Amino acid sequence: MKLVRFGDKGSEKAGIIDDTGAIRSLEGHLDDITPQSLSDDVLDKLRTIDLESLDVVEGARIGTPISNIGKIVCIGLNYSDHAAEADMEVPPEPVIFMKATSAINGPDDDVILPRGSQKTDWECELAIVIGKEAKYVSEEDTFDYVAGYTILNDISERAFQIERAGQWVKGKSCDTFAPIGPWLVTRDEVLDPQNLSMWLDVNGKRFQEGTTETMVYGVRHLVSYLSQFMSLQPGDVISTGTPPGVGMGQNPAVYLKDGDVMSLGIQGLGVQTQKVISDT
């Protein structure tokens, strides 16, 4: 299934994508896609619905595919070709950082350049959505805890991230710096999360083009690894890193400016499009 949330920001409703790509309202079956609705039982009930019986939704804004996300855990330098682009060694264990949930943004909502921004960059990433509490999970059991997958654009202000001392979080957590969506694609529709093509364009020019095949630490390992250090709760999002082609890696470097338009997608998971505007 492809689950979606539609409507004005803060009042989104639950929907599902049919075989034609249209949004169908889940009114009467599910009010919203919350962490609690990601259980196998709820998802199995949704699979029994006759989509032709549901109303078609047209012209609505698309929101994030899950409400009330508890935490966003991100993995740095997790693509071997991106690590080479950044002239950094592949880490011996996953590099972990967090994005503030106040950065969460709809997949097609405007991205706001923060005041003082000089080097705001893009990163197309596969995101894992947790379906039930995961604690000390073995790699063999990983997928039992995964509700599905979506796209996250890990937007990063590189000057804040790298040149301002301390941790990466302050360059990753500006408002609107975590567009998520458009859909939550349940795990049964993604047979191999390590074989998905991905891309990102800025103003129609292709910058990122890669595949999850070059991830250093794959989905199975990441969920297990993170669960050794913290419990993962339903609705938590794990953003798994990005392939090469980020702005910082260009020669010369290219960064986002007012009026730019980003488009990005991952095979089977949909497409995001964001306009960049300045916070004036």
C-alpha positions as CSV (number, residue, x, y, z in Angstrom):
1,M,0.0,0.0,0.0
2,K,0.9,3.6,-0.5
3,L,-0.5,5.7,2.3
4,V,-0.7,9.5,2.2
5,R,-1.9,12.4,4.3
6,F,-3.7,15.3,2.5
7,G,-5.1,18.7,3.4
8,D,-4.0,21.9,5.0
9,K,-1.0,21.8,7.3
10,G,-2.1,20.7,10.8
11,S,-5.4,19.3,9.6
12,E,-4.3,16.5,7.3
13,K,-6.5,13.4,6.7
14,A,-5.6,9.9,5.8
15,G,-5.6,8.6,2.3
16,I,-4.4,5.8,0.1
17,I,-3.0,5.8,-3.5
18,D,-4.9,3.6,-5.9
19,D,-3.6,1.8,-9.0
20,T,-4.0,4.9,-11.2
21,G,-2.0,7.1,-8.8
22,A,-5.1,8.9,-7.5
23,I,-5.6,9.7,-3.9
24,R,-8.6,8.0,-2.2
25,S,-9.9,9.3,1.1
26,L,-9.9,6.8,4.0
27,E,-12.7,8.7,5.7
28,G,-14.7,6.2,7.8
29,H,-11.8,3.8,8.0
30,L,-9.0,5.8,9.4
31,D,-8.9,9.5,10.4
32,D,-5.2,10.1,10.3
33,I,-2.0,8.1,9.8
34,T,-0.5,8.1,13.3
35,P,2.2,6.1,14.9
36,Q,-0.5,3.9,16.4
37,S,-1.9,3.1,13.0
38,L,1.3,1.6,11.7
39,S,0.8,-1.7,13.5
40,D,0.5,-4.9,11.3
41,D,-3.1,-5.3,12.5
42,V,-4.2,-1.9,11.3
43,L,-2.3,-2.1,8.0
44,D,-3.8,-5.6,7.3
45,K,-7.3,-4.2,7.8
46,L,-6.6,-1.3,5.4
47,R,-5.6,-3.9,2.8
48,T,-9.1,-5.4,2.8
49,I,-10.7,-2.1,1.7
50,D,-12.2,-1.9,-1.8
51,L,-10.5,1.2,-3.0
52,E,-13.2,1.8,-5.7
53,S,-15.6,2.5,-2.8
54,L,-13.5,5.4,-1.5
55,D,-13.9,9.0,-2.7
56,V,-11.2,10.5,-5.0
57,V,-9.4,13.5,-3.6
58,E,-8.3,16.1,-6.1
59,G,-6.1,19.2,-5.8
60,A,-5.2,18.8,-2.1
61,R,-1.9,19.6,-0.5
62,I,0.2,16.5,0.4
63,G,1.5,16.4,3.9
64,T,4.0,14.2,5.6
65,P,2.9,10.6,5.5
66,I,2.9,10.1,9.3
67,S,1.8,12.5,12.0
68,N,3.4,13.0,15.3
69,I,6.9,11.7,14.4
70,G,8.8,11.1,17.6
71,K,12.3,11.3,16.4
72,I,14.3,11.5,13.2
73,V,17.6,9.5,13.4
74,C,20.0,10.2,10.5
75,I,23.0,8.2,9.3
76,G,26.0,10.1,7.9
77,L,28.5,9.1,5.3
78,N,26.6,5.9,4.6
79,Y,27.2,5.7,0.8
80,S,30.7,4.7,-0.2
81,D,30.6,6.9,-3.3
82,H,29.4,9.9,-1.3
83,A,32.1,9.4,1.3
84,A,34.7,9.5,-1.5
85,E,33.0,12.7,-2.9
86,A,33.3,14.3,0.6
87,D,37.0,13.1,0.8
88,M,36.1,11.3,4.1
89,E,36.8,7.7,5.1
90,V,33.9,5.3,5.4
91,P,33.2,5.0,9.1
92,P,33.9,1.7,10.9
93,E,30.4,2.0,12.5
94,P,27.3,4.0,11.4
95,V,27.6,7.8,12.1
96,I,24.4,8.9,13.9
97,F,22.9,12.3,14.3
98,M,19.4,13.7,14.8
99,K,17.2,16.2,13.0
100,A,14.8,18.2,15.1
101,T,11.2,17.3,14.6
102,S,10.5,21.1,14.2
103,A,12.3,20.7,10.8
104,I,9.6,18.4,9.5
105,N,8.0,19.7,6.3
106,G,5.6,18.5,3.7
107,P,7.1,16.9,0.6
108,D,6.1,19.8,-1.7
109,D,6.1,22.6,0.8
110,D,8.5,25.5,0.4
111,V,12.0,25.2,1.9
112,I,13.1,28.3,3.8
113,L,16.7,29.4,3.8
114,P,17.5,30.4,7.4
115,R,18.9,33.8,8.1
116,G,22.6,33.9,7.7
117,S,22.6,30.9,5.3
118,Q,25.5,30.7,3.0
119,K,25.8,27.0,2.1
120,T,22.4,25.3,2.2
121,D,22.6,21.9,0.4
122,W,20.4,19.0,-0.6
123,E,20.5,15.2,0.2
124,C,18.0,12.7,-1.3
125,E,17.6,9.9,1.2
126,L,15.7,6.6,1.7
127,A,13.8,6.8,5.0
128,I,12.7,3.9,7.1
129,V,9.5,4.2,9.1
130,I,9.3,2.1,12.3
131,G,6.0,0.2,12.9
132,K,6.5,-1.2,16.4
133,E,8.8,-0.7,19.3
134,A,12.3,-2.1,18.5
135,K,14.8,-2.7,21.3
136,Y,17.8,-5.0,21.0
137,V,16.6,-6.3,17.6
138,S,18.6,-8.9,15.7
139,E,19.4,-8.3,12.1
140,E,17.4,-11.4,11.2
141,D,14.2,-9.9,12.7
142,T,14.7,-6.3,11.4
143,F,11.9,-6.2,8.9
144,D,9.3,-7.3,11.5
145,Y,9.7,-3.8,13.0
146,V,9.6,-1.8,9.7
147,A,6.2,-0.4,8.7
148,G,7.5,0.9,5.4
149,Y,9.6,3.5,3.6
150,T,9.5,7.1,2.3
151,I,11.7,9.8,1.0
152,L,13.5,12.4,3.2
153,N,15.4,15.4,1.7
154,D,18.1,15.9,4.4
155,I,18.6,19.6,3.7
156,S,21.8,20.8,5.4
157,E,23.3,24.3,6.0
158,R,27.0,23.3,5.6
159,A,28.4,26.4,7.2
160,F,26.3,25.8,10.3
161,Q,27.0,22.1,10.2
162,I,30.8,22.1,9.6
163,E,32.2,25.6,10.3
164,R,30.4,26.5,13.5
165,A,32.0,23.9,15.8
166,G,30.1,21.2,17.7
167,Q,27.8,18.6,16.3
168,W,26.1,18.4,12.9
169,V,22.6,18.9,14.4
170,K,22.4,22.7,14.1
171,G,23.1,22.5,10.4
172,K,20.5,19.9,9.9
173,S,17.6,21.1,12.0
174,C,16.5,24.5,10.6
175,D,12.8,24.9,10.1
176,T,11.6,23.1,6.9
177,F,14.9,21.1,6.5
178,A,13.2,17.7,6.6
179,P,10.7,17.3,3.8
180,I,9.2,13.8,4.2
181,G,6.9,12.0,1.7
182,P,4.9,11.9,-0.4
183,W,3.9,8.4,0.6
184,L,4.5,5.8,3.2
185,V,5.0,2.7,1.1
186,T,4.5,-0.4,3.2
187,R,7.3,-2.9,3.4
188,D,5.6,-5.6,1.4
189,E,5.8,-3.4,-1.7
190,V,9.5,-2.8,-1.3
191,L,11.0,-6.3,-1.9
192,D,14.6,-5.2,-1.8
193,P,15.3,-1.8,-0.2
194,Q,19.0,-2.2,-1.2
195,N,18.2,-2.0,-4.9
196,L,16.3,1.3,-5.4
197,S,17.4,4.0,-7.8
198,M,17.3,7.6,-6.6
199,W,17.9,11.0,-8.0
200,L,17.7,14.8,-7.3
201,D,17.5,17.8,-9.7
202,V,17.9,21.5,-9.0
203,N,16.2,23.8,-11.5
204,G,16.0,20.8,-13.9
205,K,19.7,19.9,-13.7
206,R,20.5,16.4,-12.5
207,F,22.9,16.5,-9.5
208,Q,22.3,13.2,-7.7
209,E,21.8,9.9,-9.3
210,G,22.5,6.7,-7.4
211,T,21.2,3.6,-5.9
212,T,20.7,2.2,-2.4
213,E,22.9,-0.6,-3.4
214,T,26.0,1.5,-2.5
215,M,24.9,2.0,1.1
216,V,27.7,0.9,3.5
217,Y,25.2,-0.1,6.2
218,G,21.9,-1.4,4.9
219,V,18.4,-1.2,6.3
220,R,18.7,-4.6,8.1
221,H,21.9,-3.5,9.9
222,L,20.8,0.0,10.7
223,V,17.5,-0.9,12.5
224,S,19.3,-3.5,14.5
225,Y,22.3,-1.3,15.3
226,L,20.2,1.7,16.4
227,S,18.0,-0.5,18.6
228,Q,21.1,-1.4,20.7
229,F,21.5,2.2,21.8
230,M,17.9,3.5,21.9
231,S,14.4,2.1,21.6
232,L,12.8,2.9,18.3
233,Q,9.2,3.8,18.6
234,P,6.3,3.5,16.1
235,G,6.4,6.4,13.7
236,D,10.1,7.1,14.2
237,V,12.0,7.8,11.0
238,I,15.5,6.7,10.1
239,S,17.1,8.6,7.3
240,T,19.8,6.4,5.8
241,G,22.3,8.6,4.0
242,T,22.7,10.0,0.5
243,P,24.5,9.1,-2.7
244,P,27.0,11.5,-4.4
245,G,26.0,14.7,-6.1
246,V,25.4,17.0,-3.2
247,G,26.2,20.7,-3.7
248,M,29.2,20.6,-1.5
249,G,30.8,18.0,-3.7
250,Q,30.6,20.1,-6.9
251,N,33.6,21.8,-8.3
252,P,33.0,24.6,-7.6
253,A,30.5,24.0,-4.9
254,V,26.8,24.8,-5.7
255,Y,24.4,25.9,-3.0
256,L,20.7,26.7,-2.9
257,K,19.4,30.2,-3.4
258,D,16.1,32.0,-3.3
259,G,13.9,30.8,-6.2
260,D,15.6,27.5,-6.8
261,V,13.4,24.4,-7.3
262,M,14.4,20.9,-6.1
263,S,12.8,17.7,-7.4
264,L,13.8,14.3,-6.1
265,G,12.6,10.8,-6.1
266,I,13.3,7.2,-5.2
267,Q,12.1,4.2,-7.2
268,G,8.6,3.2,-6.2
269,L,8.4,5.8,-3.4
270,G,7.2,8.9,-5.4
271,V,8.6,12.3,-6.0
272,Q,9.1,15.5,-4.0
273,T,9.3,19.1,-5.3
274,Q,10.2,22.1,-3.2
275,K,10.7,25.8,-4.0
276,V,13.4,27.5,-2.0
277,I,12.6,30.9,-0.5
278,S,14.6,33.2,1.8
279,D,13.6,33.9,5.4
280,T,13.4,37.7,5.2
